[in-house]
Amino acid sequence: MGQPSSGIGVVDKSVAVLASVAAAPRSLAELVEDTTLPRATAHRLALALETHRLVARDADGRFVLGPRLGELAAAVPDPVVAAATPVLAWLRDESGESAQLYRRDGAERVCVAAAERTHGLRTTVPVGSRLPMTAGSGAQVLSAWTSAARAVGGGFSERTLAEVRRRGWAQSVGQREAGVASVSAPVRGLRADPANVVAAVSVSGPVERLGRSPGARLAPLVTAAAQRIGAALG
């Protein structure tokens, strides 16, 4: 299962289920394959976690992270999330699309805040979702301004990252998920240092709405949102 062992089996197995659905929505069969848990065990734990709203179901009935995780995370003061929350709502309303905030955690990026489009076709990234650093505009931004990313070896060429740094934003079309486009910009931290990028703010939605060059329309809004978050951080 690839997770540290606490010696308490039910806890370790529950964490394995959460880690699996954080990586991607899972059917029961996919959950069993990814965690290597027996089918009955995986099903029982997923239903128990769903009862506590730590796991939920998407429109296709697949297991995903539940809203309780976001509520628990929100109870812990985080100045970046606190600064970003009203800005993400503004960005969602101005763009008409879902907005997210990502932070890097090793070879993954984590959605730490989101403002979802309330109606129509939308792309949903639950808070707590862990996505690879090898695809998507958010990953491009976090890679472009993180020197450690080059040491790890991401999925982007230095030419691509240099272009992201030059423009100050990134876009992707069908890179992380077929049919999904996104635009992201860097959120700079507390120091007056251009390289001090603490997060990436993103807008995502269906390609049919955002188009094949989503940055042309959305980059000004996304970069403005990033600047607002940075200003709120002081």
Secondary structure per residue as TSV (DSSP state, phi and psi in degrees):
chain	resnum	aa	ss	phi	psi
A	1	M	-	360.0	-13.4
A	2	G	-	72.7	17.1
A	3	Q	S	-113.4	150.4
A	4	P	-	-60.0	150.6
A	5	S	-	-102.0	129.2
A	6	S	-	-92.7	-11.3
A	7	G	S	89.1	-5.7
A	8	I	-	-110.6	102.3
A	9	G	H	-55.9	-46.9
A	10	V	H	-66.3	-32.3
A	11	V	H	-69.3	-47.2
A	12	D	H	-60.6	-40.7
A	13	K	H	-69.1	-37.8
A	14	S	H	-65.3	-39.9
A	15	V	H	-64.8	-37.8
A	16	A	H	-61.7	-40.3
A	17	V	H	-63.4	-45.2
A	18	L	H	-63.5	-42.1
A	19	A	H	-64.1	-36.9
A	20	S	H	-66.8	-48.4
A	21	V	H	-74.6	-18.8
A	22	A	H	-70.1	-32.2
A	23	A	H	-73.3	-35.2
A	24	A	S	-171.3	151.8
A	25	P	-	-57.7	138.7
A	26	R	B	-128.6	132.8
A	27	S	-	-73.2	169.9
A	28	L	H	-61.0	-42.0
A	29	A	H	-62.2	-41.5
A	30	E	H	-67.0	-36.8
A	31	L	H	-64.2	-42.9
A	32	V	H	-62.3	-45.5
A	33	E	H	-64.4	-41.4
A	34	D	H	-73.3	-38.5
A	35	T	H	-90.5	-18.6
A	36	T	-	64.6	15.8
A	37	L	-	-77.0	152.0
A	38	P	-	-59.2	147.7
A	39	R	H	-55.3	-46.4
A	40	A	H	-63.0	-38.7
A	41	T	H	-67.4	-46.5
A	42	A	H	-60.9	-42.1
A	43	H	H	-65.9	-44.9
A	44	R	H	-62.4	-44.4
A	45	L	H	-68.5	-40.6
A	46	A	H	-62.2	-41.4
A	47	L	H	-67.4	-38.1
A	48	A	H	-65.1	-42.8
A	49	L	H	-66.6	-33.2
A	50	E	H	-66.1	-37.4
A	51	T	H	-58.1	-38.0
A	52	H	T	-90.2	7.9
A	53	R	T	64.4	19.9
A	54	L	S	-83.2	-22.0
A	55	V	E	-128.2	145.7
A	56	A	E	-135.2	-175.8
A	57	R	E	-120.6	142.8
A	58	D	-	-88.9	-174.7
A	59	A	T	-62.5	-22.3
A	60	D	T	-95.3	6.7
A	61	G	S	82.4	6.9
A	62	R	-	-81.3	151.8
A	63	F	E	-76.4	133.4
A	64	V	E	-137.0	171.1
A	65	L	E	-63.5	143.1
A	66	G	-	-94.9	166.6
A	67	P	H	-66.5	-23.0
A	68	R	H	-62.9	-31.5
A	69	L	H	-63.0	-42.5
A	70	G	H	-64.5	-37.8
A	71	E	H	-65.6	-40.6
A	72	L	H	-66.4	-41.7
A	73	A	H	-63.8	-36.9
A	74	A	H	-68.2	-20.6
A	75	A	T	-75.0	-15.8
A	76	V	S	-97.0	118.9
A	77	P	-	-58.3	129.1
A	78	D	-	-138.5	110.9
A	79	P	H	-61.6	-33.2
A	80	V	H	-69.3	-45.4
A	81	V	H	-64.4	-42.3
A	82	A	H	-61.1	-42.4
A	83	A	H	-68.0	-34.6
A	84	A	H	-80.5	-28.9
A	85	T	H	-55.1	-53.3
A	86	P	H	-67.8	-29.6
A	87	V	H	-69.8	-38.8
A	88	L	H	-62.7	-38.6
A	89	A	H	-63.8	-40.7
A	90	W	H	-63.1	-44.8
A	91	L	H	-63.7	-41.8
A	92	R	H	-59.5	-46.2
A	93	D	H	-68.2	-38.5
A	94	E	H	-73.7	-36.1
A	95	S	H	-89.6	-24.5
A	96	G	S	76.9	12.3
A	97	E	S	-128.2	167.8
A	98	S	E	-70.3	143.6
A	99	A	E	-123.3	144.3
A	100	Q	E	-138.2	158.7
A	101	L	E	-123.9	127.8
A	102	Y	E	-117.7	144.3
A	103	R	E	-125.6	152.3
A	104	R	E	-85.3	140.3
A	105	D	E	-137.2	91.0
A	106	G	T	64.4	-123.1
A	107	A	T	-89.8	12.8
A	108	E	E	-131.4	162.8
A	109	R	E	-117.7	146.2
A	110	V	E	-118.6	132.3
A	111	C	E	-77.7	113.2
A	112	V	E	-103.7	-11.5
A	113	A	E	-160.9	152.7
A	114	A	E	-157.3	153.1
A	115	A	E	-131.6	107.3
A	116	E	-	-87.7	144.0
A	117	R	-	-59.1	134.6
A	118	T	-	-88.8	-10.3
A	119	H	S	-151.6	162.4
A	120	G	S	73.6	-177.1
A	121	L	S	-65.9	128.9
A	122	R	-	-146.4	162.3
A	123	T	-	-105.0	126.4
A	124	T	-	-110.0	126.6
A	125	V	-	-121.9	100.1
A	126	P	-	-62.1	146.2
A	127	V	T	-58.9	132.8
A	128	G	T	100.5	-12.9
A	129	S	-	-62.4	138.9
A	130	R	E	-111.4	121.8
A	131	L	E	-120.0	153.7
A	132	P	E	-69.9	155.6
A	133	M	T	-89.1	18.4
A	134	T	T	-109.7	-0.8
A	135	A	S	-156.3	149.5
A	136	G	S	100.0	153.7
A	137	S	H	-66.7	-34.2
A	138	G	H	-62.6	-40.1
A	139	A	H	-66.8	-37.4
A	140	Q	H	-59.9	-46.4
A	141	V	H	-63.6	-47.9
A	142	L	H	-66.2	-30.7
A	143	S	H	-73.9	-40.0
A	144	A	H	-63.5	-32.8
A	145	W	T	-111.2	15.0
A	146	T	-	-120.0	111.2
A	147	S	H	-62.5	-31.7
A	148	A	H	-62.9	-26.7
A	149	A	H	-61.4	-36.2
A	150	R	H	-70.0	-33.8
A	151	A	H	-69.1	-38.6
A	152	V	H	-68.3	-37.5
A	153	G	-	87.9	85.9
A	154	G	-	-85.7	-164.6
A	155	G	S	-97.5	15.4
A	156	F	S	-122.3	144.5
A	157	S	-	-75.7	158.9
A	158	E	H	-63.1	-32.0
A	159	R	H	-62.5	-42.8
A	160	T	H	-63.1	-45.0
A	161	L	H	-67.7	-36.1
A	162	A	H	-63.7	-38.7
A	163	E	H	-66.5	-37.8
A	164	V	H	-62.2	-44.6
A	165	R	H	-64.3	-37.9
A	166	R	H	-65.2	-44.8
A	167	R	H	-77.6	-32.5
A	168	G	T	88.1	12.0
A	169	W	-	-162.6	168.0
A	170	A	E	-135.8	155.9
A	171	Q	E	-135.6	155.5
A	172	S	E	-146.2	148.0
A	173	V	E	-133.7	112.0
A	174	G	S	63.6	22.6
A	175	Q	S	-83.4	-48.6
A	176	R	S	-88.4	-35.8
A	177	E	S	-148.0	133.4
A	178	A	T	-57.6	134.9
A	179	G	T	84.3	1.7
A	180	V	E	-115.9	134.3
A	181	A	E	-119.3	155.9
A	182	S	E	-154.0	159.6
A	183	V	E	-135.1	135.3
A	184	S	E	-136.0	155.3
A	185	A	E	-141.6	155.5
A	186	P	E	-81.3	139.3
A	187	V	E	-100.6	120.1
A	188	R	E	-91.5	146.8
A	189	G	-	-84.9	-154.1
A	190	L	S	-74.9	-22.4
A	191	R	S	-91.3	150.8
A	192	A	S	-79.0	66.2
A	193	D	-	-133.1	114.8
A	194	P	T	-57.5	-24.7
A	195	A	T	-87.6	-6.7
A	196	N	-	-85.4	73.4
A	197	V	E	-94.4	120.6
A	198	V	E	-102.4	-14.3
A	199	A	E	-165.3	170.8
A	200	A	E	-125.3	130.1
A	201	V	E	-100.1	137.6
A	202	S	E	-135.6	154.4
A	203	V	E	-122.6	135.5
A	204	S	E	-138.4	153.1
A	205	G	E	-174.4	178.6
A	206	P	E	-64.6	142.0
A	207	V	H	-57.8	-34.5
A	208	E	H	-62.4	-23.3
A	209	R	H	-98.2	-41.4
A	210	L	H	-80.7	-24.1
A	211	G	-	85.3	178.0
A	212	R	S	-81.9	-13.3
A	213	S	-	-130.5	68.1
A	214	P	T	-63.3	-23.9
A	215	G	H	-65.0	-27.5
A	216	A	H	-58.2	-37.1
A	217	R	H	-97.3	-36.7
A	218	L	H	-99.4	-18.7
A	219	A	H	-56.8	-43.2
A	220	P	H	-59.7	-40.0
A	221	L	H	-67.0	-44.8
A	222	V	H	-67.0	-41.8
A	223	T	H	-67.7	-34.9
A	224	A	H	-64.0	-40.7
A	225	A	H	-62.7	-42.6
A	226	A	H	-60.8	-41.9
A	227	Q	H	-65.7	-37.7
A	228	R	H	-64.2	-41.9
A	229	I	H	-65.0	-45.2
A	230	G	H	-60.0	-39.8
A	231	A	H	-65.9	-37.2
A	232	A	H	-66.6	-27.2
A	233	L	H	-76.4	-13.0
A	234	G	-	91.1	360.0
